Amino acid sequence: FRFSYLKDYAEQWKADGVIMESVRYCDTHGYDVPGVRDYLDEVGLPSVYLEHDYTEGALAPLRTRVQGFLEIIS
């Protein structure tokens, strides 16, 4: 399967979850997100997808989402 290396990495690094990140309007990476999410769900690995731009005001919501995700997986 195309994304099977992700499970191997997660096991190797003892990851409890995956944080995916991309720059808003960067379609190249955005196209893979649904497939990666589906695969991570299938193997039981929690994930969160963060999309941002380069503005400083975007940092606070990202921080909140990461903190929430960390609470969920811990």
N, C-alpha and C positions, 0 to 999 in steps of 0.2 A: 504494500500500500504506500502511496505517495508520502504520507506524513509519519510513517512508522518510526522514523528516527527520533521523533519527539518523545515518544514513550521511552525509548532507550536512554536518551539524555536525561529525562526526568528520573528514571531509576538510578542511573549512574550518579547524578548529583543530589539524589534524595529530595527532590522537589515536591512540595505539597500542593503546588498549583502553578499556573502559567499566567504571566502578565504579557499580553500582546499590545504593542504600541505602534502607531504610525502617525504620520503627519496628515492632517486633513487635506483632502483633495489629491492625495498621492494614490491614484488608482492602481498603480502597479502592485502595491502591497495589499490594498483593500480587496482585491479580487480573491485572494487566498483565504481571507478571514473566515467566511462561512464554512469552507471545507476543513480548515484547521479546528474551528470550534466544534464541528460535528465529530471529528476524530477524537478530540480531547474528551468530549462527552461520552463517546463510545468506550473509551478506555478508563473512564472514571476519574479523570484529572480535571479539577476545577480550573476555570480560566476566566479572565476578564479582558475585555478589549478596550483600550484607551485610544481615542483619536483626539489630536490636538493641533493647534496652529502654533505659531511662534510668538504669540502675544503673552506678556507676563500675566495678564488677568486670567489666563486659562490654567494657571498652575494650581490655584486653590481647589477648583472642582476635581482636578486630577488627584491631588493629594487626598481629598475626601474619599474618592472612589477606591484608591489603593488601600487606605486605612480600613475601609469597610470590607474589602476583599480579604485583607490579612486577618481581620476578626473572624470572618466566615471560615477560613481554612485552618485556623489555629484552635 
